[in-house]
């Protein structure tokens, strides 16, 4: 939680970004057509910044279970 009081529009944007992150996690790379940012913009209606945020979150979440201590 960020501690921010999200109004409905901000919360909706956050939810769409999380849907995009989950889609990236669920969809193998070889099944995605093209680069992630343009694909997320087209598929989820994200802005460039939102798509980049989704890719960053995907990278954090994907790497965590794959890293060795």
N, C-alpha and C positions, 0 to 999 in steps of 0.2 A: 504494500500500500504506500502511496506517495504522501499521504497526509493531506492531500488537496481535497477541497470540497468540489467534486466534479458536478457541473450542471449537466443535464441530459445530453446536449450536443457533444460535449467533451467525452462523456461516458460512452456515447455511441461510437465516436471515433476510436476510442480505446478498445472497444469490443470488436470492431472491424479489424483493427491491427492484430488483436489476439487471434481472431479467426484466420487471418493471413499467416500468422506464425504457425498455428496448428496445421494449416494446410501444407506449409513447407515441411513440417516435421513428418506429416503423414504421407507425403507424395515423394517417392524416390526421385532423385535428380534425373535419371534417364527417362522418366515419364513426364518431366516438365519441358515445355517447348520454349526455349529462349532464355534470356537473362532474367534474373529474379525481379529486379526493380520494374522494368516495363511490364512483365507478366503480372505482378501484383497490382500495378496501377490499372491494367485492363480488367483483370479478374475481379478485383474488390473495390475498384473506384477510388483507390488511395491517391493522395498527392505524392510527389517525389519524396518529400521528407518523411511522410508516413510509411511509404514503401521501404525506404532506407532504415527507418526505425524497426520495422518488422524483420528485415534481414538481420539487423544487429541482434535483436532479441532471439531470433532463430539460432544464430551462431552461438550465443551464450548458452541457450538451452540444449543445443545439440552437442556442444563440446563438453559440457559438464559430465555426462555419464561416460564419455569416451576418453577422458583424461586419466592418466595414472598418477598416483601420488608419489 
